[in-house]
Amino acid sequence: MGSVCFYGVLAAILAARASGRAAKWCIWTGAVLLIGMIGYSRIYLGVHYPSDVIAGYCAGAVWVGAVVFVSKIHMDPHKE
């Protein structure tokens, strides 16, 4: 969950500042691959069960989505 939260928000920040679709795609792809490798290593080393990792991914994705949503609302230049 920690890696999803950290690298997901980092990717969102970097992608918002990146220009071009290819750059944004590379940022998000790198974040997803890194998060996936961290989750796999947790299972491989026997620290967590696969269900634990999947639950962490889901909880982290909800958290990142909420942070990005609130950030977009807060930074909207058209709000009154």
HTML snippet that shows the backbone in 3Dmol.js (N, CA, C, O; Angstrom):
<script src="https://3Dmol.org/build/3Dmol-min.js"></script>
<div id="view" style="width:600px;height:400px;position:relative"></div>
<script>
const pdb = `
ATOM      1  N   MET A   1       0.835  -1.189   0.000  1.00  0.00           N
ATOM      2  CA  MET A   1       0.000   0.000   0.000  1.00  0.00           C
ATOM      3  C   MET A   1       0.877   1.250   0.000  1.00  0.00           C
ATOM      4  O   MET A   1       0.582   2.232  -0.680  1.00  0.00           O
ATOM      5  N   GLY A   2       1.944   1.196   0.763  1.00  0.00           N
ATOM      6  CA  GLY A   2       2.840   2.354   0.822  1.00  0.00           C
ATOM      7  C   GLY A   2       3.467   2.690  -0.516  1.00  0.00           C
ATOM      8  O   GLY A   2       3.589   3.863  -0.870  1.00  0.00           O
ATOM      9  N   SER A   3       3.866   1.666  -1.264  1.00  0.00           N
ATOM     10  CA  SER A   3       4.479   1.932  -2.564  1.00  0.00           C
ATOM     11  C   SER A   3       3.455   2.474  -3.551  1.00  0.00           C
ATOM     12  O   SER A   3       3.783   3.342  -4.361  1.00  0.00           O
ATOM     13  N   VAL A   4       2.231   1.984  -3.502  1.00  0.00           N
ATOM     14  CA  VAL A   4       1.183   2.501  -4.392  1.00  0.00           C
ATOM     15  C   VAL A   4       0.905   3.965  -4.070  1.00  0.00           C
ATOM     16  O   VAL A   4       0.786   4.796  -4.970  1.00  0.00           O
ATOM     17  N   CYS A   5       0.803   4.270  -2.792  1.00  0.00           N
ATOM     18  CA  CYS A   5       0.530   5.654  -2.389  1.00  0.00           C
ATOM     19  C   CYS A   5       1.664   6.584  -2.794  1.00  0.00           C
ATOM     20  O   CYS A   5       1.429   7.635  -3.391  1.00  0.00           O
ATOM     21  N   PHE A   6       2.890   6.200  -2.469  1.00  0.00           N
ATOM     22  CA  PHE A   6       4.026   7.078  -2.752  1.00  0.00           C
ATOM     23  C   PHE A   6       4.271   7.238  -4.248  1.00  0.00           C
ATOM     24  O   PHE A   6       4.298   8.356  -4.763  1.00  0.00           O
ATOM     25  N   TYR A   7       4.451   6.116  -4.944  1.00  0.00           N
ATOM     26  CA  TYR A   7       4.777   6.204  -6.361  1.00  0.00           C
ATOM     27  C   TYR A   7       3.587   6.629  -7.214  1.00  0.00           C
ATOM     28  O   TYR A   7       3.773   7.210  -8.283  1.00  0.00           O
ATOM     29  N   GLY A   8       2.361   6.346  -6.755  1.00  0.00           N
ATOM     30  CA  GLY A   8       1.183   6.810  -7.484  1.00  0.00           C
ATOM     31  C   GLY A   8       1.042   8.317  -7.440  1.00  0.00           C
ATOM     32  O   GLY A   8       0.792   8.952  -8.464  1.00  0.00           O
ATOM     33  N   VAL A   9       1.201   8.890  -6.261  1.00  0.00           N
ATOM     34  CA  VAL A   9       1.117  10.349  -6.142  1.00  0.00           C
ATOM     35  C   VAL A   9       2.296  11.016  -6.844  1.00  0.00           C
ATOM     36  O   VAL A   9       2.134  12.057  -7.481  1.00  0.00           O
ATOM     37  N   LEU A  10       3.481  10.420  -6.728  1.00  0.00           N
ATOM     38  CA  LEU A  10       4.650  10.962  -7.430  1.00  0.00           C
ATOM     39  C   LEU A  10       4.425  10.955  -8.940  1.00  0.00           C
ATOM     40  O   LEU A  10       4.746  11.930  -9.619  1.00  0.00           O
ATOM     41  N   ALA A  11       3.879   9.870  -9.463  1.00  0.00           N
ATOM     42  CA  ALA A  11       3.594   9.800 -10.894  1.00  0.00           C
ATOM     43  C   ALA A  11       2.532  10.821 -11.291  1.00  0.00           C
ATOM     44  O   ALA A  11       2.631  11.434 -12.354  1.00  0.00           O
ATOM     45  N   ALA A  12       1.527  11.006 -10.455  1.00  0.00           N
ATOM     46  CA  ALA A  12       0.482  11.993 -10.759  1.00  0.00           C
ATOM     47  C   ALA A  12       1.060  13.405 -10.809  1.00  0.00           C
ATOM     48  O   ALA A  12       0.713  14.193 -11.689  1.00  0.00           O
ATOM     49  N   ILE A  13       1.937  13.718  -9.867  1.00  0.00           N
ATOM     50  CA  ILE A  13       2.559  15.050  -9.844  1.00  0.00           C
ATOM     51  C   ILE A  13       3.435  15.251 -11.068  1.00  0.00           C
ATOM     52  O   ILE A  13       3.358  16.286 -11.730  1.00  0.00           O
ATOM     53  N   LEU A  14       4.272  14.258 -11.369  1.00  0.00           N
ATOM     54  CA  LEU A  14       5.171  14.378 -12.521  1.00  0.00           C
ATOM     55  C   LEU A  14       4.401  14.403 -13.840  1.00  0.00           C
ATOM     56  O   LEU A  14       4.749  15.161 -14.745  1.00  0.00           O
ATOM     57  N   ALA A  15       3.363  13.583 -13.955  1.00  0.00           N
ATOM     58  CA  ALA A  15       2.584  13.549 -15.196  1.00  0.00           C
ATOM     59  C   ALA A  15       1.828  14.858 -15.414  1.00  0.00           C
ATOM     60  O   ALA A  15       1.644  15.284 -16.554  1.00  0.00           O
ATOM     61  N   ALA A  16       1.395  15.489 -14.343  1.00  0.00           N
ATOM     62  CA  ALA A  16       0.692  16.769 -14.483  1.00  0.00           C
ATOM     63  C   ALA A  16       1.625  17.854 -15.000  1.00  0.00           C
ATOM     64  O   ALA A  16       1.188  18.782 -15.682  1.00  0.00           O
ATOM     65  N   ARG A  17       2.884  17.742 -14.684  1.00  0.00           N
ATOM     66  CA  ARG A  17       3.856  18.743 -15.118  1.00  0.00           C
ATOM     67  C   ARG A  17       4.518  18.395 -16.453  1.00  0.00           C
ATOM     68  O   ARG A  17       5.159  19.249 -17.066  1.00  0.00           O
ATOM     69  N   ALA A  18       4.368  17.154 -16.904  1.00  0.00           N
ATOM     70  CA  ALA A  18       4.997  16.715 -18.148  1.00  0.00           C
ATOM     71  C   ALA A  18       4.194  17.213 -19.342  1.00  0.00           C
ATOM     72  O   ALA A  18       2.970  17.331 -19.295  1.00  0.00           O
ATOM     73  N   SER A  19       4.918  17.496 -20.402  1.00  0.00           N
ATOM     74  CA  SER A  19       4.247  17.894 -21.636  1.00  0.00           C
ATOM     75  C   SER A  19       4.371  16.748 -22.634  1.00  0.00           C
ATOM     76  O   SER A  19       5.451  16.191 -22.828  1.00  0.00           O
ATOM     77  N   GLY A  20       3.289  16.416 -23.239  1.00  0.00           N
ATOM     78  CA  GLY A  20       3.291  15.345 -24.219  1.00  0.00           C
ATOM     79  C   GLY A  20       2.731  14.048 -23.657  1.00  0.00           C
ATOM     80  O   GLY A  20       2.932  13.691 -22.497  1.00  0.00           O
ATOM     81  N   ARG A  21       2.032  13.376 -24.526  1.00  0.00           N
ATOM     82  CA  ARG A  21       1.393  12.124 -24.128  1.00  0.00           C
ATOM     83  C   ARG A  21       2.415  11.025 -23.869  1.00  0.00           C
ATOM     84  O   ARG A  21       2.226  10.212 -22.964  1.00  0.00           O
ATOM     85  N   ALA A  22       3.485  10.985 -24.641  1.00  0.00           N
ATOM     86  CA  ALA A  22       4.500   9.942 -24.476  1.00  0.00           C
ATOM     87  C   ALA A  22       5.204  10.057 -23.125  1.00  0.00           C
ATOM     88  O   ALA A  22       5.491   9.047 -22.483  1.00  0.00           O
ATOM     89  N   ALA A  23       5.477  11.269 -22.703  1.00  0.00           N
ATOM     90  CA  ALA A  23       6.137  11.474 -21.413  1.00  0.00           C
ATOM     91  C   ALA A  23       5.234  11.021 -20.270  1.00  0.00           C
ATOM     92  O   ALA A  23       5.689  10.365 -19.334  1.00  0.00           O
ATOM     93  N   LYS A  24       3.951  11.376 -20.352  1.00  0.00           N
ATOM     94  CA  LYS A  24       3.013  10.953 -19.314  1.00  0.00           C
ATOM     95  C   LYS A  24       2.866   9.441 -19.284  1.00  0.00           C
ATOM     96  O   LYS A  24       2.793   8.845 -18.209  1.00  0.00           O
ATOM     97  N   TRP A  25       2.823   8.816 -20.453  1.00  0.00           N
ATOM     98  CA  TRP A  25       2.720   7.368 -20.549  1.00  0.00           C
ATOM     99  C   TRP A  25       3.946   6.698 -19.930  1.00  0.00           C
ATOM    100  O   TRP A  25       3.813   5.709 -19.209  1.00  0.00           O
ATOM    101  N   CYS A  26       5.129   7.226 -20.204  1.00  0.00           N
ATOM    102  CA  CYS A  26       6.363   6.665 -19.635  1.00  0.00           C
ATOM    103  C   CYS A  26       6.392   6.804 -18.112  1.00  0.00           C
ATOM    104  O   CYS A  26       6.814   5.881 -17.415  1.00  0.00           O
ATOM    105  N   ILE A  27       5.957   7.922 -17.606  1.00  0.00           N
ATOM    106  CA  ILE A  27       5.935   8.141 -16.154  1.00  0.00           C
ATOM    107  C   ILE A  27       5.010   7.131 -15.488  1.00  0.00           C
ATOM    108  O   ILE A  27       5.402   6.483 -14.517  1.00  0.00           O
ATOM    109  N   TRP A  28       3.794   6.987 -15.991  1.00  0.00           N
ATOM    110  CA  TRP A  28       2.834   6.071 -15.387  1.00  0.00           C
ATOM    111  C   TRP A  28       3.257   4.615 -15.564  1.00  0.00           C
ATOM    112  O   TRP A  28       3.064   3.799 -14.663  1.00  0.00           O
ATOM    113  N   THR A  29       3.834   4.284 -16.721  1.00  0.00           N
ATOM    114  CA  THR A  29       4.309   2.919 -16.938  1.00  0.00           C
ATOM    115  C   THR A  29       5.432   2.577 -15.968  1.00  0.00           C
ATOM    116  O   THR A  29       5.453   1.485 -15.401  1.00  0.00           O
ATOM    117  N   GLY A  30       6.359   3.502 -15.777  1.00  0.00           N
ATOM    118  CA  GLY A  30       7.448   3.276 -14.827  1.00  0.00           C
ATOM    119  C   GLY A  30       6.938   3.090 -13.410  1.00  0.00           C
ATOM    120  O   GLY A  30       7.423   2.227 -12.678  1.00  0.00           O
ATOM    121  N   ALA A  31       5.963   3.896 -13.022  1.00  0.00           N
ATOM    122  CA  ALA A  31       5.397   3.782 -11.671  1.00  0.00           C
ATOM    123  C   ALA A  31       4.690   2.442 -11.486  1.00  0.00           C
ATOM    124  O   ALA A  31       4.851   1.792 -10.453  1.00  0.00           O
ATOM    125  N   VAL A  32       3.913   2.032 -12.476  1.00  0.00           N
ATOM    126  CA  VAL A  32       3.186   0.764 -12.377  1.00  0.00           C
ATOM    127  C   VAL A  32       4.163  -0.406 -12.326  1.00  0.00           C
ATOM    128  O   VAL A  32       3.968  -1.333 -11.539  1.00  0.00           O
ATOM    129  N   LEU A  33       5.203  -0.382 -13.145  1.00  0.00           N
ATOM    130  CA  LEU A  33       6.196  -1.464 -13.122  1.00  0.00           C
ATOM    131  C   LEU A  33       6.927  -1.516 -11.783  1.00  0.00           C
ATOM    132  O   LEU A  33       7.150  -2.600 -11.244  1.00  0.00           O
ATOM    133  N   LEU A  34       7.296  -0.381 -11.252  1.00  0.00           N
ATOM    134  CA  LEU A  34       7.982  -0.341  -9.959  1.00  0.00           C
ATOM    135  C   LEU A  34       7.081  -0.856  -8.844  1.00  0.00           C
ATOM    136  O   LEU A  34       7.522  -1.636  -8.000  1.00  0.00           O
ATOM    137  N   ILE A  35       5.834  -0.430  -8.835  1.00  0.00           N
ATOM    138  CA  ILE A  35       4.880  -0.893  -7.832  1.00  0.00           C
ATOM    139  C   ILE A  35       4.661  -2.400  -7.968  1.00  0.00           C
ATOM    140  O   ILE A  35       4.606  -3.116  -6.968  1.00  0.00           O
ATOM    141  N   GLY A  36       4.538  -2.872  -9.195  1.00  0.00           N
ATOM    142  CA  GLY A  36       4.360  -4.300  -9.423  1.00  0.00           C
ATOM    143  C   GLY A  36       5.545  -5.123  -8.945  1.00  0.00           C
ATOM    144  O   GLY A  36       5.364  -6.188  -8.354  1.00  0.00           O
ATOM    145  N   MET A  37       6.753  -4.639  -9.196  1.00  0.00           N
ATOM    146  CA  MET A  37       7.953  -5.362  -8.743  1.00  0.00           C
ATOM    147  C   MET A  37       8.053  -5.376  -7.224  1.00  0.00           C
ATOM    148  O   MET A  37       8.478  -6.373  -6.640  1.00  0.00           O
ATOM    149  N   ILE A  38       7.670  -4.296  -6.591  1.00  0.00           N
ATOM    150  CA  ILE A  38       7.701  -4.252  -5.121  1.00  0.00           C
ATOM    151  C   ILE A  38       6.691  -5.253  -4.557  1.00  0.00           C
ATOM    152  O   ILE A  38       7.006  -5.985  -3.619  1.00  0.00           O
ATOM    153  N   GLY A  39       5.488  -5.289  -5.118  1.00  0.00           N
ATOM    154  CA  GLY A  39       4.484  -6.249  -4.666  1.00  0.00           C
ATOM    155  C   GLY A  39       4.928  -7.684  -4.883  1.00  0.00           C
ATOM    156  O   GLY A  39       4.739  -8.537  -4.017  1.00  0.00           O
ATOM    157  N   TYR A  40       5.523  -7.950  -6.046  1.00  0.00           N
ATOM    158  CA  TYR A  40       6.022  -9.299  -6.326  1.00  0.00           C
ATOM    159  C   TYR A  40       7.121  -9.689  -5.345  1.00  0.00           C
ATOM    160  O   TYR A  40       7.162 -10.829  -4.883  1.00  0.00           O
ATOM    161  N   SER A  41       8.005  -8.760  -5.024  1.00  0.00           N
ATOM    162  CA  SER A  41       9.086  -9.079  -4.096  1.00  0.00           C
ATOM    163  C   SER A  41       8.558  -9.394  -2.704  1.00  0.00           C
ATOM    164  O   SER A  41       9.123 -10.232  -2.001  1.00  0.00           O
ATOM    165  N   ARG A  42       7.472  -8.725  -2.298  1.00  0.00           N
ATOM    166  CA  ARG A  42       6.873  -9.010  -0.989  1.00  0.00           C
ATOM    167  C   ARG A  42       6.323 -10.432  -0.936  1.00  0.00           C
ATOM    168  O   ARG A  42       6.435 -11.112   0.084  1.00  0.00           O
ATOM    169  N   ILE A  43       5.726 -10.877  -2.049  1.00  0.00           N
ATOM    170  CA  ILE A  43       5.208 -12.251  -2.119  1.00  0.00           C
ATOM    171  C   ILE A  43       6.366 -13.242  -2.204  1.00  0.00           C
ATOM    172  O   ILE A  43       6.368 -14.253  -1.501  1.00  0.00           O
ATOM    173  N   TYR A  44       7.346 -12.961  -3.056  1.00  0.00           N
ATOM    174  CA  TYR A  44       8.479 -13.852  -3.271  1.00  0.00           C
ATOM    175  C   TYR A  44       9.276 -14.082  -1.984  1.00  0.00           C
ATOM    176  O   TYR A  44       9.715 -15.198  -1.709  1.00  0.00           O
ATOM    177  N   LEU A  45       9.455 -13.035  -1.212  1.00  0.00           N
ATOM    178  CA  LEU A  45      10.211 -13.154   0.029  1.00  0.00           C
ATOM    179  C   LEU A  45       9.386 -13.754   1.165  1.00  0.00           C
ATOM    180  O   LEU A  45       9.915 -14.002   2.249  1.00  0.00           O
ATOM    181  N   GLY A  46       8.119 -13.986   0.932  1.00  0.00           N
ATOM    182  CA  GLY A  46       7.268 -14.609   1.932  1.00  0.00           C
ATOM    183  C   GLY A  46       6.802 -13.676   3.027  1.00  0.00           C
ATOM    184  O   GLY A  46       6.361 -14.127   4.084  1.00  0.00           O
ATOM    185  N   VAL A  47       6.895 -12.388   2.787  1.00  0.00           N
ATOM    186  CA  VAL A  47       6.487 -11.406   3.790  1.00  0.00           C
ATOM    187  C   VAL A  47       4.975 -11.253   3.808  1.00  0.00           C
ATOM    188  O   VAL A  47       4.386 -11.029   4.865  1.00  0.00           O
ATOM    189  N   HIS A  48       4.339 -11.374   2.637  1.00  0.00           N
ATOM    190  CA  HIS A  48       2.891 -11.212   2.528  1.00  0.00           C
ATOM    191  C   HIS A  48       2.307 -12.297   1.637  1.00  0.00           C
ATOM    192  O   HIS A  48       3.005 -12.871   0.801  1.00  0.00           O
ATOM    193  N   TYR A  49       1.019 -12.574   1.824  1.00  0.00           N
ATOM    194  CA  TYR A  49       0.265 -13.426   0.922  1.00  0.00           C
ATOM    195  C   TYR A  49      -0.156 -12.595  -0.284  1.00  0.00           C
ATOM    196  O   TYR A  49      -0.226 -11.370  -0.192  1.00  0.00           O
ATOM    197  N   PRO A  50      -0.440 -13.250  -1.425  1.00  0.00           N
ATOM    198  CA  PRO A  50      -0.914 -12.487  -2.587  1.00  0.00           C
ATOM    199  C   PRO A  50      -2.172 -11.657  -2.292  1.00  0.00           C
ATOM    200  O   PRO A  50      -2.323 -10.552  -2.813  1.00  0.00           O
ATOM    201  N   SER A  51      -3.063 -12.187  -1.464  1.00  0.00           N
ATOM    202  CA  SER A  51      -4.275 -11.426  -1.132  1.00  0.00           C
ATOM    203  C   SER A  51      -3.938 -10.140  -0.376  1.00  0.00           C
ATOM    204  O   SER A  51      -4.614  -9.124  -0.539  1.00  0.00           O
ATOM    205  N   ASP A  52      -2.893 -10.188   0.448  1.00  0.00           N
ATOM    206  CA  ASP A  52      -2.466  -8.975   1.159  1.00  0.00           C
ATOM    207  C   ASP A  52      -1.984  -7.912   0.180  1.00  0.00           C
ATOM    208  O   ASP A  52      -2.305  -6.731   0.316  1.00  0.00           O
ATOM    209  N   VAL A  53      -1.214  -8.346  -0.799  1.00  0.00           N
ATOM    210  CA  VAL A  53      -0.664  -7.401  -1.784  1.00  0.00           C
ATOM    211  C   VAL A  53      -1.786  -6.809  -2.633  1.00  0.00           C
ATOM    212  O   VAL A  53      -1.801  -5.606  -2.892  1.00  0.00           O
ATOM    213  N   ILE A  54      -2.718  -7.646  -3.061  1.00  0.00           N
ATOM    214  CA  ILE A  54      -3.840  -7.151  -3.869  1.00  0.00           C
ATOM    215  C   ILE A  54      -4.688  -6.170  -3.070  1.00  0.00           C
ATOM    216  O   ILE A  54      -5.119  -5.147  -3.602  1.00  0.00           O
ATOM    217  N   ALA A  55      -4.932  -6.471  -1.802  1.00  0.00           N
ATOM    218  CA  ALA A  55      -5.697  -5.548  -0.951  1.00  0.00           C
ATOM    219  C   ALA A  55      -4.951  -4.225  -0.780  1.00  0.00           C
ATOM    220  O   ALA A  55      -5.568  -3.160  -0.782  1.00  0.00           O
ATOM    221  N   GLY A  56      -3.642  -4.287  -0.633  1.00  0.00           N
ATOM    222  CA  GLY A  56      -2.846  -3.065  -0.538  1.00  0.00           C
ATOM    223  C   GLY A  56      -2.906  -2.249  -1.810  1.00  0.00           C
ATOM    224  O   GLY A  56      -2.987  -1.021  -1.764  1.00  0.00           O
ATOM    225  N   TYR A  57      -2.865  -2.934  -2.960  1.00  0.00           N
ATOM    226  CA  TYR A  57      -2.995  -2.234  -4.240  1.00  0.00           C
ATOM    227  C   TYR A  57      -4.345  -1.519  -4.324  1.00  0.00           C
ATOM    228  O   TYR A  57      -4.411  -0.359  -4.732  1.00  0.00           O
ATOM    229  N   CYS A  58      -5.406  -2.203  -3.943  1.00  0.00           N
ATOM    230  CA  CYS A  58      -6.753  -1.613  -4.019  1.00  0.00           C
ATOM    231  C   CYS A  58      -6.890  -0.420  -3.082  1.00  0.00           C
ATOM    232  O   CYS A  58      -7.385   0.635  -3.479  1.00  0.00           O
ATOM    233  N   ALA A  59      -6.455  -0.588  -1.848  1.00  0.00           N
ATOM    234  CA  ALA A  59      -6.549   0.508  -0.880  1.00  0.00           C
ATOM    235  C   ALA A  59      -5.683   1.691  -1.308  1.00  0.00           C
ATOM    236  O   ALA A  59      -6.103   2.842  -1.191  1.00  0.00           O
ATOM    237  N   GLY A  60      -4.495   1.416  -1.796  1.00  0.00           N
ATOM    238  CA  GLY A  60      -3.615   2.481  -2.262  1.00  0.00           C
ATOM    239  C   GLY A  60      -4.170   3.200  -3.476  1.00  0.00           C
ATOM    240  O   GLY A  60      -4.042   4.419  -3.586  1.00  0.00           O
ATOM    241  N   ALA A  61      -4.790   2.453  -4.398  1.00  0.00           N
ATOM    242  CA  ALA A  61      -5.381   3.075  -5.587  1.00  0.00           C
ATOM    243  C   ALA A  61      -6.529   4.005  -5.206  1.00  0.00           C
ATOM    244  O   ALA A  61      -6.681   5.077  -5.791  1.00  0.00           O
ATOM    245  N   VAL A  62      -7.332   3.600  -4.232  1.00  0.00           N
ATOM    246  CA  VAL A  62      -8.422   4.468  -3.762  1.00  0.00           C
ATOM    247  C   VAL A  62      -7.846   5.736  -3.147  1.00  0.00           C
ATOM    248  O   VAL A  62      -8.341   6.834  -3.401  1.00  0.00           O
ATOM    249  N   TRP A  63      -6.807   5.588  -2.343  1.00  0.00           N
ATOM    250  CA  TRP A  63      -6.185   6.744  -1.699  1.00  0.00           C
ATOM    251  C   TRP A  63      -5.588   7.695  -2.738  1.00  0.00           C
ATOM    252  O   TRP A  63      -5.798   8.905  -2.663  1.00  0.00           O
ATOM    253  N   VAL A  64      -4.843   7.152  -3.707  1.00  0.00           N
ATOM    254  CA  VAL A  64      -4.236   7.994  -4.751  1.00  0.00           C
ATOM    255  C   VAL A  64      -5.331   8.690  -5.561  1.00  0.00           C
ATOM    256  O   VAL A  64      -5.215   9.875  -5.874  1.00  0.00           O
ATOM    257  N   GLY A  65      -6.387   7.960  -5.900  1.00  0.00           N
ATOM    258  CA  GLY A  65      -7.492   8.578  -6.636  1.00  0.00           C
ATOM    259  C   GLY A  65      -8.127   9.719  -5.869  1.00  0.00           C
ATOM    260  O   GLY A  65      -8.458  10.753  -6.448  1.00  0.00           O
ATOM    261  N   ALA A  66      -8.297   9.538  -4.577  1.00  0.00           N
ATOM    262  CA  ALA A  66      -8.885  10.601  -3.749  1.00  0.00           C
ATOM    263  C   ALA A  66      -7.963  11.809  -3.669  1.00  0.00           C
ATOM    264  O   ALA A  66      -8.425  12.946  -3.764  1.00  0.00           O
ATOM    265  N   VAL A  67      -6.686  11.580  -3.499  1.00  0.00           N
ATOM    266  CA  VAL A  67      -5.729  12.689  -3.422  1.00  0.00           C
ATOM    267  C   VAL A  67      -5.681  13.457  -4.741  1.00  0.00           C
ATOM    268  O   VAL A  67      -5.668  14.688  -4.740  1.00  0.00           O
ATOM    269  N   VAL A  68      -5.655  12.746  -5.853  1.00  0.00           N
ATOM    270  CA  VAL A  68      -5.620  13.412  -7.162  1.00  0.00           C
ATOM    271  C   VAL A  68      -6.920  14.185  -7.395  1.00  0.00           C
ATOM    272  O   VAL A  68      -6.892  15.304  -7.907  1.00  0.00           O
ATOM    273  N   PHE A  69      -8.047  13.598  -7.026  1.00  0.00           N
ATOM    274  CA  PHE A  69      -9.342  14.267  -7.183  1.00  0.00           C
ATOM    275  C   PHE A  69      -9.402  15.557  -6.370  1.00  0.00           C
ATOM    276  O   PHE A  69      -9.793  16.603  -6.889  1.00  0.00           O
ATOM    277  N   VAL A  70      -9.021  15.486  -5.111  1.00  0.00           N
ATOM    278  CA  VAL A  70      -9.042  16.671  -4.251  1.00  0.00           C
ATOM    279  C   VAL A  70      -8.046  17.717  -4.743  1.00  0.00           C
ATOM    280  O   VAL A  70      -8.317  18.916  -4.686  1.00  0.00           O
ATOM    281  N   SER A  71      -6.897  17.258  -5.224  1.00  0.00           N
ATOM    282  CA  SER A  71      -5.896  18.180  -5.749  1.00  0.00           C
ATOM    283  C   SER A  71      -6.422  18.934  -6.967  1.00  0.00           C
ATOM    284  O   SER A  71      -6.207  20.139  -7.098  1.00  0.00           O
ATOM    285  N   LYS A  72      -7.114  18.220  -7.857  1.00  0.00           N
ATOM    286  CA  LYS A  72      -7.661  18.881  -9.041  1.00  0.00           C
ATOM    287  C   LYS A  72      -8.748  19.877  -8.672  1.00  0.00           C
ATOM    288  O   LYS A  72      -8.843  20.944  -9.277  1.00  0.00           O
ATOM    289  N   ILE A  73      -9.557  19.542  -7.694  1.00  0.00           N
ATOM    290  CA  ILE A  73     -10.597  20.484  -7.248  1.00  0.00           C
ATOM    291  C   ILE A  73      -9.947  21.715  -6.613  1.00  0.00           C
ATOM    292  O   ILE A  73     -10.356  22.846  -6.871  1.00  0.00           O
ATOM    293  N   HIS A  74      -8.939  21.483  -5.788  1.00  0.00           N
ATOM    294  CA  HIS A  74      -8.267  22.575  -5.081  1.00  0.00           C
ATOM    295  C   HIS A  74      -7.514  23.495  -6.038  1.00  0.00           C
ATOM    296  O   HIS A  74      -7.465  24.704  -5.812  1.00  0.00           O
ATOM    297  N   MET A  75      -6.940  22.960  -7.075  1.00  0.00           N
ATOM    298  CA  MET A  75      -6.131  23.741  -8.007  1.00  0.00           C
ATOM    299  C   MET A  75      -6.915  24.265  -9.208  1.00  0.00           C
ATOM    300  O   MET A  75      -6.328  24.866 -10.108  1.00  0.00           O
ATOM    301  N   ASP A  76      -8.233  24.048  -9.238  1.00  0.00           N
ATOM    302  CA  ASP A  76      -9.056  24.494 -10.370  1.00  0.00           C
ATOM    303  C   ASP A  76      -9.053  26.018 -10.432  1.00  0.00           C
ATOM    304  O   ASP A  76      -9.509  26.672  -9.495  1.00  0.00           O
ATOM    305  N   PRO A  77      -8.545  26.594 -11.523  1.00  0.00           N
ATOM    306  CA  PRO A  77      -8.487  28.058 -11.612  1.00  0.00           C
ATOM    307  C   PRO A  77      -9.849  28.702 -11.848  1.00  0.00           C
ATOM    308  O   PRO A  77      -9.975  29.919 -11.710  1.00  0.00           O
ATOM    309  N   HIS A  78     -10.881  27.915 -12.205  1.00  0.00           N
ATOM    310  CA  HIS A  78     -12.193  28.480 -12.510  1.00  0.00           C
ATOM    311  C   HIS A  78     -13.149  28.464 -11.328  1.00  0.00           C
ATOM    312  O   HIS A  78     -14.296  28.893 -11.458  1.00  0.00           O
ATOM    313  N   LYS A  79     -12.701  27.980 -10.184  1.00  0.00           N
ATOM    314  CA  LYS A  79     -13.616  27.952  -9.037  1.00  0.00           C
ATOM    315  C   LYS A  79     -13.797  29.363  -8.492  1.00  0.00           C
ATOM    316  O   LYS A  79     -12.938  30.226  -8.671  1.00  0.00           O
ATOM    317  N   GLU A  80     -14.911  29.581  -7.832  1.00  0.00           N
ATOM    318  CA  GLU A  80     -15.237  30.919  -7.362  1.00  0.00           C
ATOM    319  C   GLU A  80     -14.694  31.192  -6.000  1.00  0.00           C
ATOM    320  O   GLU A  80     -14.888  32.285  -5.467  1.00  0.00           O
TER     321      GLU A  80
END
`;
const viewer = $3Dmol.createViewer("view");
viewer.addModel(pdb, "pdb");
viewer.setStyle({}, {cartoon: {color: "spectrum"}});
viewer.zoomTo();
viewer.render();
</script>
